[in-house]
Amino acid sequence: MKDFNQLTKLVLSNNQIPHISPLHINGLTSLIMLYIFNNPVKCLSSETIYQIALTKLNDFSASTKIDYKKAQYPPWQSFPCNLRSDHKKLSIWRNNFTSFGCDVFTTYPKLMLFQIEHGPLSVFPNLNNANKLYTIILIHNNISSLPNNTNIPEINMLKTIKLQNNTISSIPSNFFNKMIHLEHINLGHNFIKSLAGVQIVATNLLTLEIQLNPELEELPQTFITGKKDTGLFPNKTYSIKTVSVFFTLADSKLTTIM
């Protein structure tokens, strides 16, 4: 595609493309956005990745094709650790990797959107260098635990964190401590048993969703008011507008809202 050196966006999604050849990328020196999701592509060759590295690409989105009339194609096999380091958006749906193979935000320090969905991913990434991160979406995975975030700097840009449809059973008390400007949190469809000791310091929180956690038995004392010195929202008067804790009564153990 050498005659398309001014091309900035290449959208190849929702086709039947089985692979991306280096020749498809060669010469696209101005390319910024590449979307190849919903194709039977399951990985990129090292030669193709080399050609991508010669572009200006900073927005990459991939997943494999899901054909509801035929058998599903194999899922995306491994997390790409060798794209350009100045990526701003990285989205991969339907994958087959359990971990990343690299420190995500050291490898891609300019990421603003990080989205991994529908796979066996079991680890939450290290946020130590997530200085530009605005949105993180890790839904429909197999994450069972979250890290302590004591030793990371404040993540000033992060507004949205979505972790629904995982297997999370507990949340470290300081997990949200450095996410000071959060506006949206979704912890729905997990196995969270308690929020005791968990503190959210973001004063601009607009939406908190913890629906369909069938093991959750009670909410902290300051869960609704958020104005006392202890509990989920310590020493803060916050602007939360939506709290979603709906559940199916037959499946839930929630007995107390203190």
N, C-alpha and C positions, 0 to 999 in steps of 0.2 A: 504494500500500500504506500509506496514511495511518493506517489503524487498527491498525498493527502497530508502534507506536513503542516498544514494550518488547522487540521482537525483537533478540536479540544475535547469533544464528548463522543464516546462510542458506546452505544447501548445495543447489546446483543441478547438481551434477556428473552425468555419464553420462546425458545426455538428448540431445535434438535441437534445443536452443535456438540460433537463429541470431544473435541479438543481445540485448543488455541495454539496455532503454530507461531514460531518466531517470525515467520514471514507476514503474519497478520498484523504484527506490531511494528515491524521494521519500517522506519521512516516516519512514524507518527510522533515526531519530536515535540509537538505542542500538546499532546494528549494529557488531559487533566483528569477525566472521569472515564472509568471502564466498568460497565455493568454486564455481568455474564450470568446472573442468577437464573434459575429454572432452565438449565440446559443439562445434558448428561456429562458435562465436564466435571471431573472429580479431582484434578490437580493441574498444576502448571509445571512444565518442564523447566529445567535450569536454563535452557537456551531462551525460552520464552520470557522467563523472569529477567534474564540479562537484557533483553530488548525493552522490557517495561522499565527497567532502571535507567534507560537512556531517554525516557520521556519525562514529562513534568507531572506524572500521575500522582494525585493525592486523594483520590476518592475511588475506592475499590469495593465492589459488592459482588458476592458470589454465593451460589448454592447449586445443588444439583436438581435436575428436573424431576418433578413428581408427576407421574402419569397415572391418573386414577382409572384409566381403562386398561392399562397394561401393568406389568410388573414395574416397580420403582427402580430407577437407576441407582447405582452405588453412590453413597454419600461422599461429600468432600472429605478427603482423607487426612490432611494435615494442615496445621495452622501455618500460614505463610510468614516466615520470619525474615525474608530477604527481599522484600519490596523496598521502594524508596523510603528513606527515613522521615521524609516530610509529609507523609500521608496525614490527611485531616479526618477522613472518614474510612472506616473499615467495617464491613458488614458481611457475615457469612451465615447463611441459613442452611439447615440440614447438613450436618457434618458427622465425622466419625472419629474425632480426636478427643481425648480426655484431659489433655493439658496443652500448654502453648509451645513448649520447646524453646522459649526465649522469654526474657523480661519484656512484656508487651510495651510498656510506656517508656522504657529505655531505648528500645528498638524504634518505636514510633512516638517520639516525645511531643509531636504537634497534634496528636489525635484529639479531635473534638467529639466525634461520635464513634463509639465502640460497641458493636452489636454482634453477639454470637447466639444463635437460636437453634433449637431442635437438634440436639445431639447429646452425647454422653459426657460432655464437659463436667469435670468434678472439682475443679479448683477455681477460686476467685483470684484475679490478677493482683499483683503487687501495685499499689497506687502511688508509690514513692515519687515517681516522676510524671504523674498525671496532671501537670500544671495547666494544660489547655483543655482538659476533658470537660465537656459540657453535658453529654448524655452517655450513660452506660446501660446497655440492655443485654442481660444474660438470662433469657427466659427459655422455658421448656428444655432445661438441661438436667444434670444430675449433681448439682452443687449441694453438698450436705452441710458444710460448715463455712463460716466466714472468718477472716483474719482479725487479729487485734491490730488496730491502726495507731498505736501509741507513738511509734517512732517515725511517722511520716509527717511532712509539712502540711499546712492547711491547703485544701483543694478549693481554691477560690472560685473557679469557674463552674464547678459541677452543680447542675440544676435538677437533673433527673436520674434516678436509679431505679431500674426495674428488675426484680429478681423473682417474679412469680413463676409458678410451675417448676419448682425445683424440689429438693428433699431436705431443705434447711430445717433443723430441729431447734437450734438455739442461735442467739445473736450475742456476740461479745459486747460488754457494756460500753466499750469505747469505739465500736465499729463506725458510728456516725460522727464521732467527735470532731474530726477534721473537715467534715463536709458542711461548712458553715453557711453556705448559701443554697442549700437544697430547697426545692419547691415541690417536688413530686417524689414520693416513695411508694413502691408497690412490692409488698411481701406476700401477696395472696397465693393461695394454692400451694402451701408448704406444710410442714409438720411442726411449726413453732409451738412450743409448749408454754413458754412464759416470756414476758417482756420485762420482768423484774430486773432492775439495775440498769437497763438500757437507757441511754441518754441521747437525746437529739438536740443539738445546740443551734440548729438553723432557725432563725427567727422569722423567716419569710415562707415557711412551709405552707403550701396550699392544699396538698392532697396527701393523705396517708391511707394506704389500702392494705389491710391484713385479712381480707376475707378468705373463707374456706381454708382455715387452719384448724382441722378438727380436734387437735390436741390442746388448743389454747383454752385455759380454764379461767383466767382472770386478767384484768387490765390494771395497770398501776393506778394509784390514787390520783395522780395529777394528769391522767391521760386526757381528760376532757378540758380541764381549766388551764393546765400548763403554767400556773402562776405561783406555785409553791417552790420551796428550795430543794425538794427532792422529787425523784420520779423521772418520767420520760422526758420532760422538758424542764431542766433545772434553771432556776433564776431567770426565766424568760417570760415575757408576754408576747406571744407569737401571733401570726396572722392566719393560722390554719383555717381553711374554709370547708374542707371536706374530710370526714373521717369515715372510711368504709370498713365495717367489720361484719358484713352480712355473712350468714352461714346457713346451712341446712340444719335445723334443730335436731333432727334424728341422728346426725353425724357429728355434732359438736359437743364438747365438754364444757363450753363456756358457761359458767355459773355465776360469775361475780364481775360487776363493773364498779370498782370502789370509788 
